[in-house]
Amino acid sequence: MDPTEFQLWVSLNEARATNDTGARTALLEDLVGRADDADVPRVLFLARRDLSDAYRRRGHWDLVYRLLRECLADHDRRPWRFTEEDVATLLQWYAWLVECMVDFPDFGLDEIDRAVDDVEQRFLAAGRDPHEVHSVRRGVAAHLGDWEAAEAAFLRWTATAAVDEDDRWLSVVGIEQALARGDAESVSRAHALAAPILAETAVSDEPTVLVRCLMLLPLAEAGRWDEAVLAYRRVQRGMSGEAHSLENHGRLVEFCALTGNETAGVDRLGPMKGFESRKRPLATMEYATSVAVLADALVRAGRGDTRLDLGDDPNSVPFHEVARRMRRVALELADRFDRRNASTVVSDRVRTRLAARPLADFVPLSPTSRPPLRARTDGLSDTALLHLARLHDLRCEQDEARACLAAISATPPEPVAAGVAELRAKFFQDDDTEAVLRRCAEVYRRHGDECSALLTHCWLGLWIVYKGRTDEGLATTADAVAALRSTGDDSACAWGEHWLAHVLAGQGRHPEARASLTRGKQHARAAEDLLALGSLLDLESGISPDGAIDSATAALTAFIAADAPEKALESLARLRNTYEHLNDLASFQSLVTRLLESPPPTGSNRLHGHLRYLRACALIDAGHPAAAADDLNEAIGQASLREGARVEQWYQSTYANHAAARYEDAVDAGLVAANWLDHLRDHPHGLDTADWSDWADNARYLVAESYRHLGDHQAALRELRKLATNHGPLSATAFIAGTHLLDELDHR
């Protein structure tokens, strides 16, 4: 071997050792050019084959087929330059890409048929077993819905499988084909084929991941919820940190959408960024269908106006627009396939999925899953919906308020339309907010609702102050409050005084603000408006340090009685800060204990969840982490319904569940914590990375240990390998643990 060829082999090994990123692609592109120039045929072929995989993962399918054509042309011109092993690799690669041709509607059926025949002729000429040829014919027939031909080819394919082949791959194809047929007998056969694979504890093997993805919805449709949930949890782990097809990502999204877990589905939309540029139309169609099903579920839940955040991606739009776009993409692509196939098989399947209704109102997918917070809008009039939306707004429950607004009819009475416009102006603030609020107040006055007009002016004053016109804003609010006092509506007066106190406190005019709060509390008590009373007391605790604990405690009591958990959480946080400032957290912990000893009021789950988190922290500090596991699950579940659980909560949950020998739960929590902490360590934004590194390594080590206890040694070794190679505080420990685990496996 001359030095040039030797260096090319070194470069090939270096490229293979590089992560599948743009850097690896660039290395392989350079290597292909160098190997071609140096006329080193084997390196050239292997580099082209590896480069095709890199292109495929990045969605550059046109370049994949170009590389295949170059390799076939080289083999046809100079077959002696290919080893027997390389010929086998080339033919298997060719067969697989011909089977993939059905994924591209621009390939005509005649072109596909010619390619299939060419594959068969090449296998015969090479004296190769036709096993892969049967796979190609099966795949093409199944795509076209020709089940007789597909079943015949499937039987020939299984009959010619190598004795040392992993039988699970035969099951994967059998399951996929049976589910595609869709009749009861076929679906039953799919369940039977999947059962032994679903029972495996391992999560990372590719056939196991594929089977779990395929079986999520069939298990749910059969009402086998425990199995479906376990399959979902395990397939999430198997896909974590690995590259997978858009179809598989979409299957998880669709499962979430149809089981009442829309938020979990949204969390899985990362692959949607730029997905239409990946140039495999079948995958784009399948994924767009899944996303459309999720977006439709979000619209039904009143979240259609919520914006999908994909950064600078053009699909960062409200979910009602996501639903429309994805439906259009899916149906347009389905129509292209139908025109190519001269049938409606593809579009019929897509339309059936788009029309699917939820399989359940809500299915908990983990110990931290909780039913989404949904406003009860069924059967309410437009006026009642507006009243409920305003109440949710005052209780800091914006998602429910928006759901109520979304349920209001398209042409409500003018005062209701004004109320909708007012709330939307507050939720989506921009340069038109002031003008919208003034128009709404005018509508209320025309219809004789002076209190609503004046309350709108109270809030308008806050907005004007925020825009920098302090004197005008203060006067606007003060004049409106003065006018409210003459209406005799104590509840309206209480809220007016609340807004006025806000403005005054913001200007540092605390004596006047306290006077306004005193008047407001009198009105709130007269009206028996506990929500207003709690809001006034909470504001008072922030501007009256001497009586902060008494005011905040009274506010908390009022909010609990008013069934306003979000406001209660604000008061609880203020109380904790005040006690901490006084160096008296023991008194705060006593308050937490007393609150937990009382039965939680209806609707106070969010507050109760946070109280349980505070108790969990105390248990961990006292050296009883296992006892904190249930409290942490509840705390994370409730926090995730609004602002989201914090990374330290996931870390604590990993620690507690591992201590309690709940290894499935420890893995799920630990993967969230470890991946999040890795990100914080790598993107510190001015934070101390040392703490994140310690936490990240500890979380991942607990994940590895939990996998080991579950018997999934491959996954445990994967996590230990990550730790050993990241040069963190546990690198040496992970290396030793991985070595011991490999030794154990060698001696079994």
C-alpha positions in Angstrom: 0.0 0.0 0.0 1.6 3.3 -1.1 1.5 6.4 1.2 -1.3 8.1 -0.7 -3.6 5.1 -0.3 -2.6 4.7 3.3 -3.5 8.3 4.0 -6.9 7.9 2.3 -7.7 5.0 4.6 -6.7 7.1 7.6 -9.0 9.9 6.4 -11.9 7.4 5.9 -11.5 6.2 9.5 -11.3 9.7 10.8 -14.5 10.7 8.9 -16.3 7.6 10.3 -15.3 8.6 13.8 -16.7 12.1 13.4 -20.3 12.7 14.5 -22.9 12.9 11.7 -22.8 16.6 11.2 -21.8 19.0 8.5 -18.2 18.5 9.4 -18.4 14.7 8.6 -20.2 15.4 5.4 -17.5 17.9 4.3 -14.7 15.4 5.2 -16.4 12.7 3.1 -17.0 15.0 0.2 -13.3 15.9 0.2 -12.3 12.2 0.6 -14.4 11.2 -2.5 -12.6 13.8 -4.6 -9.2 12.7 -3.3 -9.8 9.0 -3.8 -11.1 9.6 -7.3 -8.1 11.7 -8.2 -5.7 9.1 -6.8 -7.7 6.2 -8.4 -8.1 4.2 -5.2 -11.3 2.3 -6.1 -12.2 0.7 -2.8 -11.8 3.9 -0.7 -13.8 5.7 -3.4 -16.7 3.3 -3.2 -16.8 3.1 0.6 -16.5 6.9 0.9 -19.3 7.4 -1.6 -21.4 4.9 0.4 -20.8 6.7 3.7 -21.4 10.0 2.1 -24.8 8.8 0.8 -25.8 8.1 4.4 -24.7 11.5 5.5 -26.7 13.1 2.7 -29.7 11.0 3.5 -29.7 12.0 7.1 -29.6 15.6 6.0 -32.4 15.1 3.5 -30.4 15.5 0.3 -31.9 12.5 -1.5 -31.1 13.8 -4.9 -27.4 13.5 -4.0 -27.9 10.0 -2.6 -29.3 8.7 -5.9 -26.5 10.5 -7.8 -23.9 8.7 -5.7 -25.6 5.4 -6.4 -25.6 6.0 -10.1 -21.9 6.9 -10.1 -21.1 3.6 -8.2 -23.3 1.5 -10.5 -21.6 3.1 -13.6 -18.1 2.4 -12.1 -19.1 -1.2 -11.5 -20.5 -1.6 -15.0 -17.3 -0.2 -16.6 -14.7 -1.9 -14.4 -16.3 -4.7 -12.3 -12.9 -6.2 -11.4 -12.2 -3.1 -9.2 -14.9 -4.2 -6.8 -14.4 -6.9 -4.2 -17.0 -9.6 -3.6 -17.9 -7.8 -0.4 -18.2 -4.5 -2.2 -20.5 -6.0 -4.8 -22.8 -7.4 -2.1 -22.9 -4.0 -0.4 -23.6 -2.2 -3.7 -26.4 -4.5 -4.7 -28.0 -4.3 -1.2 -27.7 -0.5 -1.4 -29.2 -0.4 -4.9 -32.1 -2.7 -3.8 -32.9 -0.5 -0.8 -32.9 2.7 -2.8 -35.1 1.2 -5.5 -37.6 0.3 -2.8 -37.4 3.9 -1.6 -38.3 5.2 -5.1 -42.0 4.8 -4.2 -41.4 7.6 -1.6 -40.9 10.1 -4.5 -43.9 10.8 -6.8 -41.7 12.2 -9.5 -40.5 8.6 -10.1 -43.1 7.1 -12.5 -44.3 3.5 -12.1 -42.7 2.4 -15.3 -39.4 3.8 -14.1 -39.7 2.0 -10.8 -40.7 -1.3 -12.6 -37.6 -1.0 -14.8 -35.4 -0.4 -11.7 -36.9 -3.4 -9.9 -36.2 -5.6 -12.9 -32.6 -4.2 -13.2 -32.0 -5.0 -9.5 -33.2 -8.6 -10.1 -31.0 -9.0 -13.1 -28.0 -7.7 -11.3 -28.6 -10.1 -8.3 -28.9 -13.1 -10.8 -25.8 -12.0 -12.7 -23.8 -11.8 -9.4 -25.1 -15.2 -8.3 -26.6 -13.6 -5.2 -29.6 -14.8 -3.2 -32.7 -12.9 -4.3 -33.7 -12.1 -0.7 -33.4 -8.3 -1.2 -35.2 -8.5 -4.5 -38.3 -9.9 -2.8 -38.1 -7.1 -0.2 -38.1 -4.5 -3.1 -41.2 -6.2 -4.7 -43.0 -6.4 -1.4 -42.3 -2.7 -0.6 -43.5 -1.5 -4.0 -46.7 -3.6 -3.9 -47.5 -2.5 -0.3 -47.2 1.1 -1.3 -49.6 0.6 -4.2 -52.1 -1.3 -2.0 -51.6 -4.5 -4.0 -51.9 -6.8 -1.0 -51.9 -10.1 -2.8 -48.6 -9.3 -4.5 -47.2 -7.8 -1.2 -48.1 -10.9 0.8 -46.6 -13.2 -1.8 -43.4 -11.3 -1.9 -43.3 -11.1 1.9 -43.5 -14.9 2.2 -40.7 -15.3 -0.4 -38.6 -12.7 1.5 -39.1 -14.4 4.9 -38.4 -17.9 3.3 -35.0 -16.7 1.9 -33.8 -14.9 5.1 -30.4 -15.9 6.3 -30.4 -18.1 9.3 -28.2 -15.7 11.3 -30.5 -12.7 10.5 -32.2 -10.9 13.4 -35.7 -12.3 13.2 -37.1 -9.1 14.7 -36.5 -7.4 11.3 -38.9 -9.9 9.8 -41.4 -9.0 12.4 -41.0 -5.3 11.8 -41.9 -5.6 8.2 -44.7 -8.0 8.9 -46.2 -5.6 11.5 -45.9 -2.6 9.2 -47.6 -4.5 6.3 -50.4 -5.9 8.5 -51.2 -2.5 10.0 -51.2 -0.9 6.5 -53.8 -3.5 5.4 -55.9 -2.4 8.4 -58.5 -5.2 8.5 -59.2 -6.8 11.8 -57.4 -10.0 11.1 -54.3 -8.2 9.9 -54.2 -5.9 12.9 -54.6 -8.9 15.2 -51.6 -10.5 13.5 -49.6 -7.3 14.0 -50.4 -7.4 17.7 -49.2 -11.1 17.9 -46.0 -10.3 16.1 -45.3 -7.3 18.2 -45.9 -8.8 21.6 -42.5 -10.4 22.3 -40.6 -7.3 21.1 -42.8 -4.9 23.1 -42.0 -7.0 26.2 -38.2 -6.5 25.8 -36.7 -4.1 28.4 -34.1 -2.8 26.0 -34.9 0.5 24.4 -32.1 1.3 22.0 -32.2 -1.5 19.4 -33.5 -0.2 16.1 -36.1 -2.9 15.5 -37.4 -2.5 19.0 -37.8 1.3 18.5 -39.5 0.8 15.2 -42.0 -1.7 16.6 -42.9 0.5 19.5 -43.5 3.4 17.1 -45.7 1.3 14.9 -47.7 -0.1 17.7 -48.5 3.1 19.7 -51.8 3.9 18.1 -52.9 0.2 17.6 -52.4 -0.5 21.3 -54.4 2.7 22.1 -57.2 1.9 19.7 -57.4 -1.6 21.3 -57.8 0.1 24.8 -54.5 -1.5 26.0 -53.5 1.7 27.7 -50.9 0.3 30.1 -49.0 -1.3 27.2 -49.4 1.8 25.0 -48.0 4.1 27.8 -45.1 1.8 28.5 -44.3 1.6 24.8 -44.4 5.4 24.5 -42.1 5.9 27.5 -39.6 3.4 26.2 -39.6 4.6 22.6 -39.0 8.1 23.8 -35.8 6.8 25.6 -34.8 4.8 22.5 -35.1 7.8 20.3 -33.4 10.2 22.7 -30.2 11.7 21.1 -30.5 9.5 18.0 -31.5 10.3 14.4 -34.8 8.9 13.4 -37.2 9.2 10.4 -39.8 11.9 10.2 -42.5 9.2 10.1 -41.4 7.9 13.5 -41.3 11.4 15.1 -44.8 11.9 13.6 -46.2 8.7 15.1 -45.3 10.0 18.6 -46.9 13.4 17.8 -50.1 11.8 16.6 -50.3 9.5 19.6 -50.0 12.5 21.9 -52.7 14.4 19.9 -55.2 11.6 20.1 -54.7 10.8 23.8 -55.2 14.4 25.2 -51.5 15.1 25.5 -51.3 18.1 23.2 -48.6 19.8 25.1 -46.4 16.7 25.0 -47.0 16.6 21.3 -45.9 20.2 20.9 -42.7 19.4 22.8 -41.9 16.8 20.1 -42.2 19.2 17.2 -38.5 20.0 17.0 -38.0 18.0 13.8 -40.6 20.2 12.1 -38.0 23.0 11.7 -37.2 22.9 8.0 -38.8 19.5 7.5 -40.2 20.4 4.1 -36.7 20.9 2.7 -35.6 17.3 3.4 -36.7 16.2 -0.1 -38.5 12.9 0.7 -42.1 13.6 -0.1 -43.6 10.5 1.6 -41.9 11.5 4.9 -43.0 15.1 4.5 -46.6 13.9 3.8 -46.7 11.5 6.8 -45.2 14.1 9.2 -47.4 16.9 8.0 -50.5 14.6 8.6 -49.4 13.9 12.1 -48.8 17.6 12.8 -52.1 18.6 11.4 -53.8 16.1 13.7 -52.1 17.7 16.6 -52.8 21.3 15.5 -56.5 20.4 15.1 -56.6 19.1 18.6 -55.0 22.3 19.9 -57.6 24.3 18.0 -60.4 22.3 19.6 -58.8 22.9 23.0 -59.0 26.6 22.4 -55.3 27.1 21.7 -55.6 27.9 18.0 -54.2 31.4 18.6 -51.2 30.2 20.5 -48.0 30.6 18.3 -45.8 27.6 17.6 -42.2 28.7 18.3 -39.7 27.2 15.9 -37.4 30.2 15.9 -37.0 31.7 12.5 -38.7 28.9 10.7 -41.6 30.0 8.5 -44.0 27.6 10.3 -43.7 29.7 13.5 -47.3 30.7 13.3 -50.5 30.2 15.4 -51.7 26.7 15.6 -54.9 27.4 13.6 -52.5 28.3 10.7 -50.3 25.3 11.4 -53.4 23.1 11.0 -54.4 24.7 7.7 -50.9 24.6 6.3 -50.1 21.0 7.3 -53.4 19.7 6.0 -52.8 21.4 2.7 -49.2 20.0 2.5 -50.4 16.5 3.3 -53.3 16.5 0.9 -51.4 18.0 -2.0 -48.6 15.4 -1.6 -51.2 12.6 -1.3 -52.8 13.8 -4.5 -49.4 13.7 -6.3 -48.9 10.1 -5.1 -52.4 9.1 -6.2 -51.9 10.6 -9.7 -48.6 8.6 -10.0 -50.2 5.4 -8.7 -53.5 5.8 -10.6 -55.4 5.1 -7.3 -56.7 6.8 -4.2 -54.9 4.5 -1.7 -52.6 7.2 -0.3 -55.1 10.0 -0.1 -57.7 7.7 1.5 -55.3 6.8 4.2 -54.3 10.4 4.8 -57.9 11.7 4.9 -58.8 8.9 7.4 -56.0 10.0 9.7 -56.9 13.7 9.4 -60.5 12.9 10.3 -59.5 10.8 13.4 -61.2 11.8 16.7 -59.5 11.6 20.1 -59.2 8.1 21.5 -59.6 9.4 25.1 -60.0 12.7 26.8 -56.7 12.3 28.6 -54.3 9.4 29.1 -51.4 10.0 31.6 -48.1 9.1 29.8 -45.9 9.2 32.9 -46.1 9.7 36.7 -45.8 13.5 36.0 -48.6 13.6 33.4 -51.6 15.7 34.4 -54.8 16.5 32.5 -54.5 19.8 30.6 -56.1 22.8 32.2 -59.2 23.4 30.0 -61.9 26.0 30.3 -65.4 24.5 30.5 -67.1 26.2 27.5 -69.7 23.7 26.4 -73.3 25.0 26.4 -72.4 28.6 27.4 -73.8 31.6 25.7 -71.5 34.2 24.2 -72.2 36.6 27.1 -71.4 33.8 29.7 -68.2 32.9 27.8 -67.0 36.5 27.9 -67.8 36.7 31.6 -65.8 33.5 32.2 -62.9 34.8 30.0 -62.7 38.0 32.2 -62.7 35.9 35.3 -59.9 33.7 34.1 -58.0 36.8 33.1 -58.3 38.3 36.6 -57.2 34.9 38.0 -54.0 34.9 35.8 -55.3 32.0 33.8 -54.7 33.3 30.3 -54.8 29.9 28.5 -58.4 29.3 29.8 -59.3 32.9 29.0 -58.2 32.5 25.4 -60.1 29.2 25.1 -63.3 31.0 26.2 -62.7 33.7 23.6 -62.1 31.1 20.9 -65.5 29.5 21.8 -67.4 32.7 21.2 -69.4 32.8 18.0 -68.1 34.6 14.9 -70.8 37.3 15.1 -71.6 37.9 18.8 -73.6 41.0 20.0 -71.6 44.2 19.8 -70.9 44.5 23.5 -69.6 41.0 23.6 -67.5 41.7 20.5 -66.0 44.7 22.3 -65.2 42.5 25.3 -63.4 40.1 23.1 -61.5 42.9 21.4 -60.6 44.4 24.8 -59.1 41.1 26.2 -57.3 40.4 23.0 -55.8 43.9 23.1 -54.5 43.1 26.6 -53.2 39.6 25.7 -51.5 40.7 22.4 -50.2 44.2 23.2 -49.0 46.4 20.3 -49.3 50.0 19.1 -53.1 49.6 18.5 -53.8 48.6 22.1 -54.8 52.1 23.3 -57.1 52.8 20.4 -58.8 49.4 20.7 -59.4 50.0 24.4 -60.9 53.4 23.8 -63.2 52.0 21.1 -64.3 49.2 23.4 -65.2 51.7 26.2 -67.3 53.7 23.7 -69.2 50.6 22.8 -69.9 49.8 26.4 -71.3 53.3 27.0 -73.5 53.1 23.9 -75.1 50.0 25.3 -75.5 51.5 28.8 -72.7 49.6 30.6 -70.9 52.4 32.3 -69.1 50.2 34.8 -67.4 48.2 32.0 -66.4 51.4 30.3 -64.9 52.9 33.4 -63.0 49.6 34.3 -61.6 49.7 30.8 -60.3 53.2 31.4 -58.8 52.1 34.7 -56.6 49.6 32.8 -56.1 52.0 30.0 -54.4 54.4 32.5 -51.9 51.7 33.4 -51.1 51.2 29.7 -50.7 55.0 29.1 -48.3 55.1 32.1 -46.4 52.2 30.6 -46.0 54.0 27.3 -44.3 56.9 29.1 -47.2 59.4 29.6 -47.3 59.2 33.3 -49.5 62.2 34.3 -52.1 61.4 31.6 -52.2 57.8 32.6 -52.6 58.5 36.3 -55.3 61.0 35.6 -57.2 58.5 33.3 -57.2 55.9 36.0 -58.0 58.3 38.9 -60.9 59.9 37.0 -62.4 56.5 36.1 -62.1 55.3 39.8 -63.8 58.5 41.0 -66.6 57.9 38.6 -66.9 54.2 39.7 -67.5 55.3 43.3 -70.8 56.9 42.2 -72.1 53.7 40.5 -72.7 51.8 43.7 -71.0 48.6 42.3 -68.7 47.6 45.1 -66.9 44.9 43.1 -66.2 47.3 40.2 -65.0 49.9 42.7 -62.7 47.3 44.4 -61.0 46.5 41.1 -60.8 50.2 40.1 -59.0 51.0 43.4 -56.7 48.0 42.7 -55.6 49.5 39.4 -55.3 53.0 40.8 -53.1 51.6 43.6 -50.9 49.9 41.0 -50.4 53.1 39.2 -49.6 55.1 42.4 -47.3 52.4 43.8 -45.4 52.4 40.5 -44.8 56.1 40.9 -43.5 55.6 44.5 -46.6 57.4 45.9 -47.1 54.7 48.6 -49.3 56.6 51.1 -51.8 57.4 48.4 -51.6 53.8 47.1 -52.3 52.5 50.6 -55.3 54.8 50.9 -56.6 53.4 47.7 -56.0 49.9 48.9 -57.9 50.5 52.1 -60.9 51.8 50.1 -60.7 48.9 47.8 -60.7 46.3 50.6 -63.8 47.9 52.0 -65.6 47.6 48.7 -64.3 44.0 48.1 -65.6 42.9 51.5 -68.9 44.6 50.9 -69.2 42.8 47.5 -67.9 39.5 49.0 -65.4 39.5 46.1 -62.6 37.3 47.5 -60.6 37.5 44.3 -60.5 41.3 44.4 -59.8 41.2 48.1 -56.9 38.9 47.7 -55.5 41.0 44.9 -55.7 44.1 47.0 -54.0 42.4 50.0 -51.3 40.9 47.8 -50.5 44.3 46.4 -50.5 45.8 49.9 -48.0 43.2 51.1 -45.6 44.5 48.5 -45.7 48.1 49.5 -46.2 47.8 53.3 -43.1 45.9 54.6 -44.1 46.2 58.2 -47.3 44.2 57.7 -46.1 42.2 54.7 -46.5 38.7 56.3 -50.0 39.5 57.6 -51.2 40.9 54.3 -49.6 38.1 52.2 -51.1 35.5 54.5 -54.5 37.1 54.3 -54.2 37.3 50.5 -53.2 33.6 50.3 -56.3 32.7 52.4 -58.6 34.8 50.2 -57.2 33.3 46.9 -57.6 29.8 48.2 -61.2 30.5 49.1 -61.7 32.2 45.7 -60.4 29.1 43.9 -57.6 31.2 42.3 -54.6 28.9 42.5 -52.3 31.0 40.2 -52.8 34.1 42.4 -52.4 31.9 45.5 -49.0 30.8 44.2 -47.9 34.4 43.8 -48.8 35.1 47.4 -47.0 32.0 48.6 -43.9 33.1 46.7 -44.1 36.5 48.3 -44.5 34.9 51.7 -41.4 32.7 51.3 -39.3 35.7 50.2 -40.5 37.7 53.2 -39.7 34.9 55.6 -36.4 34.3 54.0 -35.6 38.1 54.4 -36.4 37.7 58.1 -34.2 34.6 58.3 -37.2 32.6 59.5 -37.8 29.9 56.9 -38.8 27.5 59.7 -42.1 29.5 60.1 -42.7 29.3 56.4 -42.2 25.5 56.5 -44.7 25.3 59.3 -47.2 27.2 57.2 -46.6 24.7 54.3 -47.2 21.8 56.7 -50.4 23.3 57.9 -51.7 23.9 54.4 -50.8 20.4 53.3 -52.7 19.0 56.4 -55.9 20.7 55.2 -57.9 19.0 52.4 -57.0 20.7 49.1 -60.0 22.8 47.9 -61.5 22.1 44.5 -59.3 23.5 41.7 -56.3 24.0 43.9 -54.1 21.3 42.4 -51.6 23.7 41.1 -51.1 25.2 44.6 -51.1 21.8 46.3 -48.5 20.6 43.8 -46.1 23.4 44.7 -46.7 22.8 48.4 -45.7 19.2 47.9 -42.6 20.4 46.1 -41.6 22.4 49.1 -42.2 19.4 51.3 -40.1 17.2 48.9 -37.2 19.6 49.2 -37.4 19.4 53.0 -37.4 15.6 52.8 -34.4 15.5 50.6 -32.5 18.0 52.8 -33.4 15.7 55.8 -31.8 12.7 54.0 -35.1 11.0 52.9 -35.0 11.3 49.1 -37.1 8.1 48.4 -40.0 9.6 50.4 -40.0 12.6 48.2 -40.6 10.8 44.9 -44.4 11.1 44.9 -44.4 14.7 45.9 -41.9 15.5 43.2 -44.0 13.7 40.5 -47.0 15.8 41.6 -45.0 19.0 41.7 -43.6 18.5 38.2 -46.9 17.5 36.8 -48.6 20.6 38.1 -45.8 22.9 37.2 -45.8 21.6 33.6 -49.4 22.7 33.1 -48.3 26.4 33.1 -44.8 27.7 33.2 -43.1 24.3 33.0 -41.1 22.4 35.6 -37.6 23.7 36.4 -34.4 21.7 35.7 -33.7 21.3 39.4 -37.1 19.7 39.9 -36.3 17.1 37.2 -32.9 16.5 38.8 -34.4 16.0 42.2 -36.9 13.7 40.8 -34.2 11.6 39.2 -32.4 11.3 42.6 -35.6 10.5 44.5 -36.9 7.9 42.1 -33.6 6.2 41.9 -33.4 6.1 45.7 -37.0 4.6 45.7 -35.9 1.9 43.2 -38.4 3.3 40.6 -35.9 2.9 37.8 -38.3 3.5 34.9 -39.3 6.8 36.4 -35.7 7.7 37.2 -34.7 7.1 33.6 -37.4 9.3 32.3 -36.7 12.2 34.7 -33.0 11.7 34.4 -32.9 12.0 30.6 -34.8 15.3 30.8 -32.5 16.6 33.5 -29.2 15.4 31.9 -30.0 16.8 28.5 -31.2 20.1 29.9 -28.2 20.4 32.1 -25.8 19.5 29.3 -27.3 22.4 27.4 -26.9 24.8 30.3 -23.3 23.7 30.7 -22.5 24.2 27.0 -24.5 27.5 26.7 -23.9 29.1 30.2 -25.1 32.6 29.3 -22.9 34.0 32.1 -23.8 31.3 34.6 -21.3 29.2 36.5 -20.8 26.1 34.4 -19.1 24.1 37.2 -22.4 23.5 39.0 -24.2 22.5 35.8 -21.4 20.1 35.0 -21.7 18.4 38.3 -25.4 18.2 38.1 -25.4 17.0 34.5 -22.9 14.2 35.2 -24.7 13.1 38.3 -28.0 13.0 36.5 -26.6 11.0 33.6 -24.8 8.6 35.9 -28.1 7.9 37.7 -29.7 7.3 34.3 -27.0 4.7 33.5 -27.4 3.0 36.9 -31.2 2.9 36.4 -30.8 1.3 33.0 -28.5 -1.2 34.5 -31.1 -2.1 37.1 -33.7 -2.5 34.4 -31.4 -4.9 32.6 -30.9 -2.6 29.5 -27.1 -2.9 29.5 -26.7 -1.5 26.0 -28.4 1.8 27.1 -26.4 1.8 30.3 -23.2 1.5 28.4 -24.3 4.3 26.0 -24.8 6.7 28.9 -21.6 5.7 30.6 -19.7 6.2 27.3 -21.1 9.8 27.1 -19.9 10.5 30.6 -16.5 8.9 30.0 -15.8 11.0 26.9 -17.0 14.4 28.0 -14.1 15.1 30.4 -16.5 16.0 33.2 -16.2 15.3 36.9 -17.4 11.7 36.6 -15.5 10.7 33.5 -13.1 8.4 35.4 -16.0 6.9 37.4 -18.0 6.3 34.3 -15.1 4.6 32.5 -14.5 2.2 35.5 -18.2 1.5 35.8 -18.5 0.8 32.0 -15.4 -1.5 32.2 -16.9 -3.5 35.1 -20.3 -3.8 33.2 -18.6 -5.1 30.1 -16.6 -7.6 32.2 -19.9 -8.8 33.8 -21.5 -9.2 30.4 -18.4 -11.2 29.1 -18.7 -13.7 31.9 -22.4 -14.4 31.4 
